[in-house]
């Protein structure tokens, strides 16, 4: 099957040229180079107050937390310098690795689960369906509703043997699952809850990306005889790749840092089955009052997030170059 | 369309992006754990700042505020201001404020908060307040044993003002339906539980889900009921004692017989309330005021008498909530004068039926507004005299108890027991190790 026309269109699209365009992209590099040194200085002075504010707001707690992570004090007293001892304590703790394992799984399911659901719904909303606008608004509800409300609703749905979903399972002859009391089911429930809360965000990101894809690319592909799947895999996915990677980075951060989804639904239990690193950090600082080790956990999380972000950012650059 | 996208790409520099990513990733984590700002100096307004928690409905805080702000000090002493502090992250709130010297002069707070801050040199001892209470006759009005747990080697760390009790409750109609007497000891509890299961009710209602510490308290309560406890009389860890092992074995027996709801491990407070409301809970430990809490004041839910353990021991659990004074105050004499005054006005809170806790003064337990509830009378008569604190088998409270009460070790232990997938000694050993590692830090 020949995809010549479609491939050309796709290549042009990737270069930033409309299918009917003349050829060379009018890239931003030229515009940027035209900015005079004077304009750059103006930008700098305009941005300076915000930068100073950001450094003060973010920098001070960061430095203070760094100090606490290397001391054996409390929230009130800094205590004695202990070097990397808190980090060593944390890294040698089975609870840390168990939480890290759950965080990894929670993040993978949260990111890709919500992306898949979001992608499916974004593609569905692209087609002409009755009451599409209303449908779109309704789909946004899980993202819009405060997490306290949705976690209460989910608790009501699954917490007791007489809750709606366990009752439904029982009536269907599927046993009487204890969704929050069984460690495995609790972990699954929390992850499904996360996907449910997050898919509208993915849907919006992907919808925005899809809106920027020129429909003539698809027309050209159709003329070349490309199947629906080929259009999806070789046109749609590559063209929304940048948005996809950005949404993955953001969702990774959301998932790793997600405290309320887990804490409100399960509190990290049963028996630590749903304890993520952020929940562990909170509990270590505020329930065990071990400030140094708790903040060390937070630092380790931050470093991991930065590494993941760098890797994904490289993918964005790679997709841009291609 | 494409040009805009490309422009965004160029402007979206790698360094900037990474900076933003790192900031976005780290700030919620680290800022949440970091300390507050560091302004210095005593309160410039020259008032005694009284911080209070939302102990009951908002009407409670209104009444407490009226008492605090209605205080007319004698000449030379300072007036008081009132501030409600939410329970969410309250320890962080207090810590940040104390570190920045913007904290209260006097406050209520977590049950063991005064001992935590005493360790950090932030608490002003209340010996002169106790002397004042002796002078005005209120000292002799204390219920037996409520003040002693606050006496450390250096002095009184705080003054108790209400008792948060854990007692057994039961639903009469379920026992009648099952043709049972209310249990009086552990063996009758076990037998009643088995019979109650046949009518779809649970003989030991508890829960240890998100934010629910009743499960944790149930575990310690049963240890105390059996003459055990987490600490020795000298305050050393003693988790593995025989009485504790026996109590945990009994709890596991309740679990394995289905007398404890298998979903209890994930039950929030609301889930537990629903259990009582929906007539699924026949018997179990809970706080004061269960009928009001679950919305059934028909008289069907009542306080049971304390159970006798296998060796004849009886015991309940009490958290003596207290009022503490801080060293950072514009005037220590004024703090003391205010606290003595406030203690003298507590009766008003029970008169207005605003409290879900026992008063610490005998005279308040005798007012009609309190004594008209037979459950209250039973708790004062049968439970308060035998109630023990988390410090049990010892008596004196300490900062260690804060780690025990809200810490991960007890919560994990409780959830392990409620899932039933353990044996008593293994669970207690893990509990002991968990506590040791935290208390060592």
Interface residues (C-beta under 8 A of the other chain):
Chain A: X13 X15 X16 X17 X18 X25 X26 X27 X28 X29 X31 X32 X54 X58 X60 X61 X62 X64 X65 X68 X72 X74 X75 X76 X77 X95 X155 X159 X160 X161 X162 X178 X180 X181 X183 X186 X212 X214 X242 X249 X253 X256 X257 X263 X264 X265 X266 X267 X269 X270 X271 X272 X278 X281 X282 X283 X284 X285 X286 X287 X288 X289 X290 X291 X292 X293 X294 X295 X298 X299 X301 X302 X305 X306 X309 X310 X313 X317 X320
Chain B: X1 X2 X3 X5 X6 X7 X9 X10 X11 X14 X17 X18 X21 X22 X23 X24 X25 X26 X27 X28 X29 X30 X31 X32 X33 X34 X35 X89 X91 X92 X95 X96 X98 X99 X116 X117 X120 X122 X208 X209 X210 X211 X212 X261 X262 X263 X264 X265 X266 X267 X268 X270 X271 X274 X275 X278 X402 X403 X406 X407 X408 X409 X411 X412 X415 X416 X418 X419 X438 X441
